Amino acid sequence: MKQVKNRKKAQQKRELADDLDDGTTPLYPAIEILNDPQGLAEGIFKRLRGASSNYKFETKLVMINFVTRLIGCHEVSE
């Protein structure tokens, strides 16, 4: 009996999530409210290209990932 209740709750959660997920929810809400996405992307990319960048490889990958998400979200021009 308890399993049936749990399944019904899970089904209701999925249906509610499907109703809310109609494509209008932002994927990266913090990125969408940036004032100057172009300047931020250029600054981070400049840090990555700098000759004295002593970042670890993993840190560089995270920074590149952020810049690509920023460009994709705001369609920042080159």
mmCIF file as gemmi writes it, N, C-alpha and C atoms, coordinates in Angstrom:
data_model
loop_
_atom_site.group_PDB
_atom_site.id
_atom_site.type_symbol
_atom_site.label_atom_id
_atom_site.label_alt_id
_atom_site.label_comp_id
_atom_site.label_asym_id
_atom_site.label_entity_id
_atom_site.label_seq_id
_atom_site.pdbx_PDB_ins_code
_atom_site.Cartn_x
_atom_site.Cartn_y
_atom_site.Cartn_z
_atom_site.occupancy
_atom_site.B_iso_or_equiv
_atom_site.pdbx_formal_charge
_atom_site.auth_seq_id
_atom_site.auth_asym_id
_atom_site.pdbx_PDB_model_num
ATOM 1 N N . MET Axp A 1 ? 0.822 -1.19 0 1 0 ? 1 A 1
ATOM 2 C CA . MET Axp A 1 ? 0 0 0 1 0 ? 1 A 1
ATOM 3 C C . MET Axp A 1 ? 0.873 1.264 0 1 0 ? 1 A 1
ATOM 4 N N . LYS Axp A 2 ? 1.965 1.227 0.775 1 0 ? 2 A 1
ATOM 5 C CA . LYS Axp A 2 ? 2.873 2.369 0.854 1 0 ? 2 A 1
ATOM 6 C C . LYS Axp A 2 ? 3.578 2.6 -0.487 1 0 ? 2 A 1
ATOM 7 N N . GLN Axp A 3 ? 3.899 1.526 -1.172 1 0 ? 3 A 1
ATOM 8 C CA . GLN Axp A 3 ? 4.552 1.643 -2.474 1 0 ? 3 A 1
ATOM 9 C C . GLN Axp A 3 ? 3.629 2.305 -3.487 1 0 ? 3 A 1
ATOM 10 N N . VAL Axp A 4 ? 2.356 2.006 -3.412 1 0 ? 4 A 1
ATOM 11 C CA . VAL Axp A 4 ? 1.395 2.609 -4.337 1 0 ? 4 A 1
ATOM 12 C C . VAL Axp A 4 ? 1.323 4.114 -4.1 1 0 ? 4 A 1
ATOM 13 N N . LYS Axp A 5 ? 1.302 4.52 -2.832 1 0 ? 5 A 1
ATOM 14 C CA . LYS Axp A 5 ? 1.273 5.949 -2.512 1 0 ? 5 A 1
ATOM 15 C C . LYS Axp A 5 ? 2.537 6.645 -3.016 1 0 ? 5 A 1
ATOM 16 N N . ASN Axp A 6 ? 3.666 5.99 -2.808 1 0 ? 6 A 1
ATOM 17 C CA . ASN Axp A 6 ? 4.928 6.574 -3.271 1 0 ? 6 A 1
ATOM 18 C C . ASN Axp A 6 ? 4.96 6.712 -4.783 1 0 ? 6 A 1
ATOM 19 N N . ARG Axp A 7 ? 4.441 5.714 -5.484 1 0 ? 7 A 1
ATOM 20 C CA . ARG Axp A 7 ? 4.395 5.786 -6.947 1 0 ? 7 A 1
ATOM 21 C C . ARG Axp A 7 ? 3.478 6.898 -7.416 1 0 ? 7 A 1
ATOM 22 N N . LYS Axp A 8 ? 2.33 7.056 -6.739 1 0 ? 8 A 1
ATOM 23 C CA . LYS Axp A 8 ? 1.41 8.126 -7.118 1 0 ? 8 A 1
ATOM 24 C C . LYS Axp A 8 ? 2.04 9.498 -6.882 1 0 ? 8 A 1
ATOM 25 N N . LYS Axp A 9 ? 2.756 9.659 -5.764 1 0 ? 9 A 1
ATOM 26 C CA . LYS Axp A 9 ? 3.437 10.913 -5.484 1 0 ? 9 A 1
ATOM 27 C C . LYS Axp A 9 ? 4.503 11.204 -6.537 1 0 ? 9 A 1
ATOM 28 N N . ALA Axp A 10 ? 5.259 10.175 -6.89 1 0 ? 10 A 1
ATOM 29 C CA . ALA Axp A 10 ? 6.3 10.348 -7.898 1 0 ? 10 A 1
ATOM 30 C C . ALA Axp A 10 ? 5.691 10.725 -9.247 1 0 ? 10 A 1
ATOM 31 N N . GLN Axp A 11 ? 4.57 10.097 -9.598 1 0 ? 11 A 1
ATOM 32 C CA . GLN Axp A 11 ? 3.892 10.405 -10.853 1 0 ? 11 A 1
ATOM 33 C C . GLN Axp A 11 ? 3.383 11.846 -10.848 1 0 ? 11 A 1
ATOM 34 N N . GLN Axp A 12 ? 2.833 12.292 -9.726 1 0 ? 12 A 1
ATOM 35 C CA . GLN Axp A 12 ? 2.35 13.66 -9.632 1 0 ? 12 A 1
ATOM 36 C C . GLN Axp A 12 ? 3.495 14.655 -9.743 1 0 ? 12 A 1
ATOM 37 N N . LYS Axp A 13 ? 4.636 14.337 -9.143 1 0 ? 13 A 1
ATOM 38 C CA . LYS Axp A 13 ? 5.803 15.208 -9.249 1 0 ? 13 A 1
ATOM 39 C C . LYS Axp A 13 ? 6.266 15.322 -10.694 1 0 ? 13 A 1
ATOM 40 N N . ARG Axp A 14 ? 6.298 14.18 -11.393 1 0 ? 14 A 1
ATOM 41 C CA . ARG Axp A 14 ? 6.723 14.203 -12.796 1 0 ? 14 A 1
ATOM 42 C C . ARG Axp A 14 ? 5.759 15.019 -13.645 1 0 ? 14 A 1
ATOM 43 N N . GLU Axp A 15 ? 4.462 14.863 -13.412 1 0 ? 15 A 1
ATOM 44 C CA . GLU Axp A 15 ? 3.474 15.615 -14.179 1 0 ? 15 A 1
ATOM 45 C C . GLU Axp A 15 ? 3.585 17.103 -13.894 1 0 ? 15 A 1
ATOM 46 N N . LEU Axp A 16 ? 3.811 17.457 -12.637 1 0 ? 16 A 1
ATOM 47 C CA . LEU Axp A 16 ? 3.973 18.858 -12.281 1 0 ? 16 A 1
ATOM 48 C C . LEU Axp A 16 ? 5.229 19.43 -12.919 1 0 ? 16 A 1
ATOM 49 N N . ALA Axp A 17 ? 6.296 18.671 -12.915 1 0 ? 17 A 1
ATOM 50 C CA . ALA Axp A 17 ? 7.542 19.119 -13.536 1 0 ? 17 A 1
ATOM 51 C C . ALA Axp A 17 ? 7.365 19.285 -15.039 1 0 ? 17 A 1
ATOM 52 N N . ASP Axp A 18 ? 6.624 18.406 -15.67 1 0 ? 18 A 1
ATOM 53 C CA . ASP Axp A 18 ? 6.37 18.518 -17.106 1 0 ? 18 A 1
ATOM 54 C C . ASP Axp A 18 ? 5.534 19.749 -17.414 1 0 ? 18 A 1
ATOM 55 N N . ASP Axp A 19 ? 4.589 20.077 -16.536 1 0 ? 19 A 1
ATOM 56 C CA . ASP Axp A 19 ? 3.773 21.265 -16.739 1 0 ? 19 A 1
ATOM 57 C C . ASP Axp A 19 ? 4.6 22.534 -16.615 1 0 ? 19 A 1
ATOM 58 N N . LEU Axp A 20 ? 5.538 22.549 -15.672 1 0 ? 20 A 1
ATOM 59 C CA . LEU Axp A 20 ? 6.362 23.73 -15.457 1 0 ? 20 A 1
ATOM 60 C C . LEU Axp A 20 ? 7.452 23.869 -16.497 1 0 ? 20 A 1
ATOM 61 N N . ASP Axp A 21 ? 7.918 22.779 -17.061 1 0 ? 21 A 1
ATOM 62 C CA . ASP Axp A 21 ? 9.029 22.803 -18.012 1 0 ? 21 A 1
ATOM 63 C C . ASP Axp A 21 ? 8.5 22.944 -19.433 1 0 ? 21 A 1
ATOM 64 N N . ASP Axp A 22 ? 8.041 24.14 -19.754 1 0 ? 22 A 1
ATOM 65 C CA . ASP Axp A 22 ? 7.514 24.386 -21.096 1 0 ? 22 A 1
ATOM 66 C C . ASP Axp A 22 ? 8.482 25.167 -21.966 1 0 ? 22 A 1
ATOM 67 N N . GLY Axp A 23 ? 9.734 25.189 -21.567 1 0 ? 23 A 1
ATOM 68 C CA . GLY Axp A 23 ? 10.747 25.857 -22.366 1 0 ? 23 A 1
ATOM 69 C C . GLY Axp A 23 ? 10.975 27.304 -21.964 1 0 ? 23 A 1
ATOM 70 N N . THR Axp A 24 ? 10.2 27.825 -21.029 1 0 ? 24 A 1
ATOM 71 C CA . THR Axp A 24 ? 10.368 29.211 -20.631 1 0 ? 24 A 1
ATOM 72 C C . THR Axp A 24 ? 11.311 29.371 -19.451 1 0 ? 24 A 1
ATOM 73 N N . THR Axp A 25 ? 11.658 28.278 -18.805 1 0 ? 25 A 1
ATOM 74 C CA . THR Axp A 25 ? 12.569 28.387 -17.672 1 0 ? 25 A 1
ATOM 75 C C . THR Axp A 25 ? 13.991 28.557 -18.191 1 0 ? 25 A 1
ATOM 76 N N . PRO Axp A 26 ? 14.716 29.528 -17.673 1 0 ? 26 A 1
ATOM 77 C CA . PRO Axp A 26 ? 16.078 29.763 -18.15 1 0 ? 26 A 1
ATOM 78 C C . PRO Axp A 26 ? 17.021 28.643 -17.72 1 0 ? 26 A 1
ATOM 79 N N . LEU Axp A 27 ? 17.938 28.295 -18.603 1 0 ? 27 A 1
ATOM 80 C CA . LEU Axp A 27 ? 18.902 27.255 -18.285 1 0 ? 27 A 1
ATOM 81 C C . LEU Axp A 27 ? 19.965 27.762 -17.322 1 0 ? 27 A 1
ATOM 82 N N . TYR Axp A 28 ? 20.406 28.984 -17.524 1 0 ? 28 A 1
ATOM 83 C CA . TYR Axp A 28 ? 21.444 29.568 -16.682 1 0 ? 28 A 1
ATOM 84 C C . TYR Axp A 28 ? 20.967 30.942 -16.219 1 0 ? 28 A 1
ATOM 85 N N . PRO Axp A 29 ? 20.137 31.004 -15.179 1 0 ? 29 A 1
ATOM 86 C CA . PRO Axp A 29 ? 19.547 32.288 -14.794 1 0 ? 29 A 1
ATOM 87 C C . PRO Axp A 29 ? 20.576 33.338 -14.381 1 0 ? 29 A 1
ATOM 88 N N . ALA Axp A 30 ? 21.683 32.938 -13.768 1 0 ? 30 A 1
ATOM 89 C CA . ALA Axp A 30 ? 22.688 33.918 -13.357 1 0 ? 30 A 1
ATOM 90 C C . ALA Axp A 30 ? 23.386 34.526 -14.576 1 0 ? 30 A 1
ATOM 91 N N . ILE Axp A 31 ? 23.576 33.752 -15.608 1 0 ? 31 A 1
ATOM 92 C CA . ILE Axp A 31 ? 24.225 34.255 -16.818 1 0 ? 31 A 1
ATOM 93 C C . ILE Axp A 31 ? 23.295 35.217 -17.555 1 0 ? 31 A 1
ATOM 94 N N . GLU Axp A 32 ? 21.996 34.971 -17.48 1 0 ? 32 A 1
ATOM 95 C CA . GLU Axp A 32 ? 21.051 35.797 -18.226 1 0 ? 32 A 1
ATOM 96 C C . GLU Axp A 32 ? 20.896 37.202 -17.669 1 0 ? 32 A 1
ATOM 97 N N . ILE Axp A 33 ? 21.256 37.426 -16.403 1 0 ? 33 A 1
ATOM 98 C CA . ILE Axp A 33 ? 21.065 38.753 -15.831 1 0 ? 33 A 1
ATOM 99 C C . ILE Axp A 33 ? 22.35 39.577 -15.79 1 0 ? 33 A 1
ATOM 100 N N . LEU Axp A 34 ? 23.371 39.137 -16.466 1 0 ? 34 A 1
ATOM 101 C CA . LEU Axp A 34 ? 24.63 39.888 -16.494 1 0 ? 34 A 1
ATOM 102 C C . LEU Axp A 34 ? 24.445 41.203 -17.249 1 0 ? 34 A 1
ATOM 103 N N . ASN Axp A 35 ? 25.079 42.263 -16.744 1 0 ? 35 A 1
ATOM 104 C CA . ASN Axp A 35 ? 24.974 43.57 -17.384 1 0 ? 35 A 1
ATOM 105 C C . ASN Axp A 35 ? 25.845 43.681 -18.624 1 0 ? 35 A 1
ATOM 106 N N . ASP Axp A 36 ? 27.062 43.166 -18.56 1 0 ? 36 A 1
ATOM 107 C CA . ASP Axp A 36 ? 28.004 43.3 -19.674 1 0 ? 36 A 1
ATOM 108 C C . ASP Axp A 36 ? 28.591 41.932 -20.02 1 0 ? 36 A 1
ATOM 109 N N . PRO Axp A 37 ? 27.82 41.082 -20.687 1 0 ? 37 A 1
ATOM 110 C CA . PRO Axp A 37 ? 28.339 39.739 -21 1 0 ? 37 A 1
ATOM 111 C C . PRO Axp A 37 ? 29.508 39.771 -21.974 1 0 ? 37 A 1
ATOM 112 N N . GLN Axp A 38 ? 29.492 40.727 -22.907 1 0 ? 38 A 1
ATOM 113 C CA . GLN Axp A 38 ? 30.59 40.835 -23.874 1 0 ? 38 A 1
ATOM 114 C C . GLN Axp A 38 ? 31.903 41.152 -23.158 1 0 ? 38 A 1
ATOM 115 N N . GLY Axp A 39 ? 31.881 42.116 -22.26 1 0 ? 39 A 1
ATOM 116 C CA . GLY Axp A 39 ? 33.082 42.499 -21.536 1 0 ? 39 A 1
ATOM 117 C C . GLY Axp A 39 ? 33.591 41.381 -20.647 1 0 ? 39 A 1
ATOM 118 N N . LEU Axp A 40 ? 32.683 40.673 -19.997 1 0 ? 40 A 1
ATOM 119 C CA . LEU Axp A 40 ? 33.082 39.559 -19.14 1 0 ? 40 A 1
ATOM 120 C C . LEU Axp A 40 ? 33.727 38.452 -19.957 1 0 ? 40 A 1
ATOM 121 N N . ALA Axp A 41 ? 33.122 38.11 -21.092 1 0 ? 41 A 1
ATOM 122 C CA . ALA Axp A 41 ? 33.688 37.059 -21.942 1 0 ? 41 A 1
ATOM 123 C C . ALA Axp A 41 ? 35.066 37.452 -22.45 1 0 ? 41 A 1
ATOM 124 N N . GLU Axp A 42 ? 35.21 38.702 -22.871 1 0 ? 42 A 1
ATOM 125 C CA . GLU Axp A 42 ? 36.517 39.164 -23.357 1 0 ? 42 A 1
ATOM 126 C C . GLU Axp A 42 ? 37.567 39.143 -22.254 1 0 ? 42 A 1
ATOM 127 N N . GLY Axp A 43 ? 37.177 39.551 -21.045 1 0 ? 43 A 1
ATOM 128 C CA . GLY Axp A 43 ? 38.125 39.561 -19.925 1 0 ? 43 A 1
ATOM 129 C C . GLY Axp A 43 ? 38.599 38.17 -19.556 1 0 ? 43 A 1
ATOM 130 N N . ILE Axp A 44 ? 37.681 37.232 -19.503 1 0 ? 44 A 1
ATOM 131 C CA . ILE Axp A 44 ? 38.063 35.856 -19.164 1 0 ? 44 A 1
ATOM 132 C C . ILE Axp A 44 ? 38.919 35.254 -20.264 1 0 ? 44 A 1
ATOM 133 N N . PHE Axp A 45 ? 38.538 35.505 -21.506 1 0 ? 45 A 1
ATOM 134 C CA . PHE Axp A 45 ? 39.311 34.958 -22.623 1 0 ? 45 A 1
ATOM 135 C C . PHE Axp A 45 ? 40.71 35.573 -22.661 1 0 ? 45 A 1
ATOM 136 N N . LYS Axp A 46 ? 40.819 36.86 -22.307 1 0 ? 46 A 1
ATOM 137 C CA . LYS Axp A 46 ? 42.127 37.517 -22.268 1 0 ? 46 A 1
ATOM 138 C C . LYS Axp A 46 ? 43.008 36.887 -21.186 1 0 ? 46 A 1
ATOM 139 N N . ARG Axp A 47 ? 42.4 36.563 -20.044 1 0 ? 47 A 1
ATOM 140 C CA . ARG Axp A 47 ? 43.156 35.888 -18.98 1 0 ? 47 A 1
ATOM 141 C C . ARG Axp A 47 ? 43.649 34.52 -19.437 1 0 ? 47 A 1
ATOM 142 N N . LEU Axp A 48 ? 42.813 33.812 -20.18 1 0 ? 48 A 1
ATOM 143 C CA . LEU Axp A 48 ? 43.207 32.482 -20.654 1 0 ? 48 A 1
ATOM 144 C C . LEU Axp A 48 ? 44.352 32.55 -21.654 1 0 ? 48 A 1
ATOM 145 N N . ARG Axp A 49 ? 44.335 33.556 -22.503 1 0 ? 49 A 1
ATOM 146 C CA . ARG Axp A 49 ? 45.353 33.657 -23.538 1 0 ? 49 A 1
ATOM 147 C C . ARG Axp A 49 ? 46.64 34.288 -23.039 1 0 ? 49 A 1
ATOM 148 N N . GLY Axp A 50 ? 46.621 34.884 -21.868 1 0 ? 50 A 1
ATOM 149 C CA . GLY Axp A 50 ? 47.8 35.568 -21.338 1 0 ? 50 A 1
ATOM 150 C C . GLY Axp A 50 ? 48.983 34.628 -21.192 1 0 ? 50 A 1
ATOM 151 N N . ALA Axp A 51 ? 50.16 35.173 -21.434 1 0 ? 51 A 1
ATOM 152 C CA . ALA Axp A 51 ? 51.382 34.369 -21.377 1 0 ? 51 A 1
ATOM 153 C C . ALA Axp A 51 ? 51.69 33.922 -19.956 1 0 ? 51 A 1
ATOM 154 N N . SER Axp A 52 ? 51.246 34.699 -18.979 1 0 ? 52 A 1
ATOM 155 C CA . SER Axp A 52 ? 51.578 34.362 -17.599 1 0 ? 52 A 1
ATOM 156 C C . SER Axp A 52 ? 50.422 33.659 -16.88 1 0 ? 52 A 1
ATOM 157 N N . SER Axp A 53 ? 49.554 33.03 -17.636 1 0 ? 53 A 1
ATOM 158 C CA . SER Axp A 53 ? 48.447 32.34 -16.973 1 0 ? 53 A 1
ATOM 159 C C . SER Axp A 53 ? 48.959 31.028 -16.379 1 0 ? 53 A 1
ATOM 160 N N . ASN Axp A 54 ? 48.898 30.948 -15.083 1 0 ? 54 A 1
ATOM 161 C CA . ASN Axp A 54 ? 49.387 29.768 -14.373 1 0 ? 54 A 1
ATOM 162 C C . ASN Axp A 54 ? 48.23 28.937 -13.839 1 0 ? 54 A 1
ATOM 163 N N . TYR Axp A 55 ? 47.148 28.886 -14.599 1 0 ? 55 A 1
ATOM 164 C CA . TYR Axp A 55 ? 45.987 28.119 -14.17 1 0 ? 55 A 1
ATOM 165 C C . TYR Axp A 55 ? 46.2 26.645 -14.475 1 0 ? 55 A 1
ATOM 166 N N . LYS Axp A 56 ? 45.605 25.81 -13.647 1 0 ? 56 A 1
ATOM 167 C CA . LYS Axp A 56 ? 45.637 24.376 -13.923 1 0 ? 56 A 1
ATOM 168 C C . LYS Axp A 56 ? 44.784 24.094 -15.151 1 0 ? 56 A 1
ATOM 169 N N . PHE Axp A 57 ? 45.005 22.949 -15.739 1 0 ? 57 A 1
ATOM 170 C CA . PHE Axp A 57 ? 44.273 22.562 -16.938 1 0 ? 57 A 1
ATOM 171 C C . PHE Axp A 57 ? 42.776 22.494 -16.664 1 0 ? 57 A 1
ATOM 172 N N . GLU Axp A 58 ? 42.388 21.942 -15.505 1 0 ? 58 A 1
ATOM 173 C CA . GLU Axp A 58 ? 40.979 21.808 -15.16 1 0 ? 58 A 1
ATOM 174 C C . GLU Axp A 58 ? 40.324 23.176 -15.012 1 0 ? 58 A 1
ATOM 175 N N . THR Axp A 59 ? 41.048 24.133 -14.439 1 0 ? 59 A 1
ATOM 176 C CA . THR Axp A 59 ? 40.526 25.482 -14.265 1 0 ? 59 A 1
ATOM 177 C C . THR Axp A 59 ? 40.322 26.147 -15.62 1 0 ? 59 A 1
ATOM 178 N N . LYS Axp A 60 ? 41.263 25.929 -16.529 1 0 ? 60 A 1
ATOM 179 C CA . LYS Axp A 60 ? 41.109 26.487 -17.871 1 0 ? 60 A 1
ATOM 180 C C . LYS Axp A 60 ? 39.888 25.911 -18.567 1 0 ? 60 A 1
ATOM 181 N N . LEU Axp A 61 ? 39.645 24.613 -18.391 1 0 ? 61 A 1
ATOM 182 C CA . LEU Axp A 61 ? 38.474 23.996 -19.002 1 0 ? 61 A 1
ATOM 183 C C . LEU Axp A 61 ? 37.176 24.583 -18.453 1 0 ? 61 A 1
ATOM 184 N N . VAL Axp A 62 ? 37.138 24.83 -17.153 1 0 ? 62 A 1
ATOM 185 C CA . VAL Axp A 62 ? 35.945 25.418 -16.545 1 0 ? 62 A 1
ATOM 186 C C . VAL Axp A 62 ? 35.729 26.831 -17.076 1 0 ? 62 A 1
ATOM 187 N N . MET Axp A 63 ? 36.807 27.582 -17.225 1 0 ? 63 A 1
ATOM 188 C CA . MET Axp A 63 ? 36.682 28.943 -17.743 1 0 ? 63 A 1
ATOM 189 C C . MET Axp A 63 ? 36.217 28.938 -19.198 1 0 ? 63 A 1
ATOM 190 N N . ILE Axp A 64 ? 36.731 28.03 -19.99 1 0 ? 64 A 1
ATOM 191 C CA . ILE Axp A 64 ? 36.3 27.922 -21.384 1 0 ? 64 A 1
ATOM 192 C C . ILE Axp A 64 ? 34.832 27.509 -21.455 1 0 ? 64 A 1
ATOM 193 N N . ASN Axp A 65 ? 34.441 26.581 -20.595 1 0 ? 65 A 1
ATOM 194 C CA . ASN Axp A 65 ? 33.05 26.151 -20.552 1 0 ? 65 A 1
ATOM 195 C C . ASN Axp A 65 ? 32.135 27.326 -20.215 1 0 ? 65 A 1
ATOM 196 N N . PHE Axp A 66 ? 32.537 28.138 -19.243 1 0 ? 66 A 1
ATOM 197 C CA . PHE Axp A 66 ? 31.735 29.309 -18.874 1 0 ? 66 A 1
ATOM 198 C C . PHE Axp A 66 ? 31.621 30.289 -20.027 1 0 ? 66 A 1
ATOM 199 N N . VAL Axp A 67 ? 32.724 30.547 -20.707 1 0 ? 67 A 1
ATOM 200 C CA . VAL Axp A 67 ? 32.7 31.492 -21.833 1 0 ? 67 A 1
ATOM 201 C C . VAL Axp A 67 ? 31.794 30.968 -22.943 1 0 ? 67 A 1
ATOM 202 N N . THR Axp A 68 ? 31.845 29.684 -23.227 1 0 ? 68 A 1
ATOM 203 C CA . THR Axp A 68 ? 30.988 29.146 -24.288 1 0 ? 68 A 1
ATOM 204 C C . THR Axp A 68 ? 29.514 29.213 -23.897 1 0 ? 68 A 1
ATOM 205 N N . ARG Axp A 69 ? 29.195 28.967 -22.631 1 0 ? 69 A 1
ATOM 206 C CA . ARG Axp A 69 ? 27.8 29.1 -22.194 1 0 ? 69 A 1
ATOM 207 C C . ARG Axp A 69 ? 27.352 30.544 -22.257 1 0 ? 69 A 1
ATOM 208 N N . LEU Axp A 70 ? 28.243 31.45 -21.911 1 0 ? 70 A 1
ATOM 209 C CA . LEU Axp A 70 ? 27.946 32.872 -21.967 1 0 ? 70 A 1
ATOM 210 C C . LEU Axp A 70 ? 27.676 33.31 -23.408 1 0 ? 70 A 1
ATOM 211 N N . ILE Axp A 71 ? 28.513 32.877 -24.316 1 0 ? 71 A 1
ATOM 212 C CA . ILE Axp A 71 ? 28.339 33.215 -25.729 1 0 ? 71 A 1
ATOM 213 C C . ILE Axp A 71 ? 27.054 32.607 -26.276 1 0 ? 71 A 1
ATOM 214 N N . GLY Axp A 72 ? 26.777 31.361 -25.911 1 0 ? 72 A 1
ATOM 215 C CA . GLY Axp A 72 ? 25.558 30.717 -26.391 1 0 ? 72 A 1
ATOM 216 C C . GLY Axp A 72 ? 24.303 31.358 -25.87 1 0 ? 72 A 1
ATOM 217 N N . CYS Axp A 73 ? 24.327 31.817 -24.65 1 0 ? 73 A 1
ATOM 218 C CA . CYS Axp A 73 ? 23.143 32.405 -24.034 1 0 ? 73 A 1
ATOM 219 C C . CYS Axp A 73 ? 22.888 33.816 -24.562 1 0 ? 73 A 1
ATOM 220 N N . HIS Axp A 74 ? 23.925 34.604 -24.719 1 0 ? 74 A 1
ATOM 221 C CA . HIS Axp A 74 ? 23.769 35.999 -25.109 1 0 ? 74 A 1
ATOM 222 C C . HIS Axp A 74 ? 24.095 36.254 -26.567 1 0 ? 74 A 1
ATOM 223 N N . GLU Axp A 75 ? 24.572 35.266 -27.272 1 0 ? 75 A 1
ATOM 224 C CA . GLU Axp A 75 ? 24.997 35.417 -28.657 1 0 ? 75 A 1
ATOM 225 C C . GLU Axp A 75 ? 25.984 36.576 -28.78 1 0 ? 75 A 1
ATOM 226 N N . VAL Axp A 76 ? 27.009 36.535 -27.939 1 0 ? 76 A 1
ATOM 227 C CA . VAL Axp A 76 ? 28.036 37.567 -27.921 1 0 ? 76 A 1
ATOM 228 C C . VAL Axp A 76 ? 28.813 37.514 -29.23 1 0 ? 76 A 1
ATOM 229 N N . SER Axp A 77 ? 29.055 38.674 -29.817 1 0 ? 77 A 1
ATOM 230 C CA . SER Axp A 77 ? 29.781 38.712 -31.09 1 0 ? 77 A 1
ATOM 231 C C . SER Axp A 77 ? 31.27 38.822 -30.821 1 0 ? 77 A 1
ATOM 232 N N . GLU Axp A 78 ? 32.043 38.454 -31.8 1 0 ? 78 A 1
ATOM 233 C CA . GLU Axp A 78 ? 33.501 38.444 -31.668 1 0 ? 78 A 1
ATOM 234 C C . GLU Axp A 78 ? 34.101 39.79 -31.894 1 0 ? 78 A 1
